Amino acid sequence: MHEREAKHTDLMTRLALCAVVAVAAVYAGEKLCEGKHWPLWDKYGPWILENRVEAIAILAAVLYGASLALWPEEKDSAVDITEEGFEPCG
């Protein structure tokens, strides 16, 4: 059970880091891009300013997916089915 809790903690830490980076990126992007006439900012900037929470959630999800693609979680080589209350037959 300890390994499952450690894996859960690792995933939650990864998600929290992605959320913090997303918040920093949205607010830094706002400060750095506001007033500049860059095509992407002109197109998406007003939406980001009006929907900060949604923008942060989308960016956090993208960062979380990218982190799983770049650094996949370790798979267990053997699954212990007795841990969930099942007894093997035989």
Secondary structure per residue as TSV (DSSP state, phi and psi in degrees):
chain	resnum	aa	ss	phi	psi
A	1	M	-	360.0	-28.3
A	2	H	H	-64.2	-38.3
A	3	E	H	-65.2	-38.6
A	4	R	H	-64.6	-42.2
A	5	E	H	-65.6	-39.1
A	6	A	H	-65.7	-40.5
A	7	K	H	-65.2	-41.7
A	8	H	H	-62.7	-42.5
A	9	T	H	-63.8	-40.8
A	10	D	H	-62.7	-42.4
A	11	L	H	-66.2	-40.1
A	12	M	H	-68.0	-36.1
A	13	T	H	-65.1	-42.3
A	14	R	H	-61.1	-44.3
A	15	L	H	-65.9	-41.1
A	16	A	H	-64.1	-41.3
A	17	L	H	-63.4	-41.0
A	18	C	H	-63.3	-38.9
A	19	A	H	-66.8	-41.8
A	20	V	H	-64.6	-43.1
A	21	V	H	-64.4	-38.0
A	22	A	H	-64.9	-43.3
A	23	V	H	-61.3	-47.0
A	24	A	H	-62.4	-40.8
A	25	A	H	-66.4	-41.2
A	26	V	H	-65.6	-46.3
A	27	Y	H	-71.6	-36.2
A	28	A	H	-67.4	-40.8
A	29	G	H	-61.9	-39.1
A	30	E	H	-62.9	-47.0
A	31	K	H	-68.6	-38.3
A	32	L	H	-79.2	-31.0
A	33	C	H	-99.3	-17.5
A	34	E	T	-66.0	131.0
A	35	G	T	91.7	-14.2
A	36	K	-	-91.9	151.4
A	37	H	-	-106.5	65.9
A	38	W	-	-92.5	139.0
A	39	P	H	-57.2	-44.2
A	40	L	H	-66.8	-39.6
A	41	W	H	-69.0	-38.3
A	42	D	H	-63.0	-33.3
A	43	K	H	-80.1	-48.4
A	44	Y	H	-103.9	-15.9
A	45	G	H	-57.1	-48.7
A	46	P	H	-59.8	-38.4
A	47	W	H	-65.5	-42.2
A	48	I	H	-62.7	-41.9
A	49	L	H	-66.1	-34.9
A	50	E	H	-82.0	-24.2
A	51	N	-	-130.3	59.4
A	52	R	H	-61.2	-42.7
A	53	V	H	-62.5	-45.0
A	54	E	H	-65.2	-40.4
A	55	A	H	-63.5	-41.5
A	56	I	H	-65.7	-41.9
A	57	A	H	-63.8	-43.6
A	58	I	H	-64.0	-46.2
A	59	L	H	-64.7	-39.4
A	60	A	H	-63.2	-40.3
A	61	A	H	-65.3	-41.6
A	62	V	H	-64.3	-44.5
A	63	L	H	-63.8	-39.2
A	64	Y	H	-64.0	-44.9
A	65	G	H	-63.0	-40.9
A	66	A	H	-65.7	-37.5
A	67	S	H	-67.6	-35.7
A	68	L	H	-69.4	-33.0
A	69	A	H	-71.6	-38.7
A	70	L	H	-80.1	-39.5
A	71	W	S	-128.9	81.2
A	72	P	-	-65.4	151.6
A	73	E	-	-72.4	151.8
A	74	E	-	-73.7	138.8
A	75	K	-	-93.9	144.8
A	76	D	-	-75.0	134.2
A	77	S	S	-75.5	-32.9
A	78	A	S	-128.9	133.1
A	79	V	-	-97.6	128.7
A	80	D	-	-96.3	98.8
A	81	I	G	-76.6	-16.3
A	82	T	G	-70.9	-18.5
A	83	E	G	-64.9	-29.4
A	84	E	G	-96.9	15.9
A	85	G	T	93.2	6.7
A	86	F	-	-97.6	140.9
A	87	E	-	-106.9	133.2
A	88	P	-	-68.9	147.6
A	89	C	-	-85.6	148.0
A	90	G	-	115.7	360.0
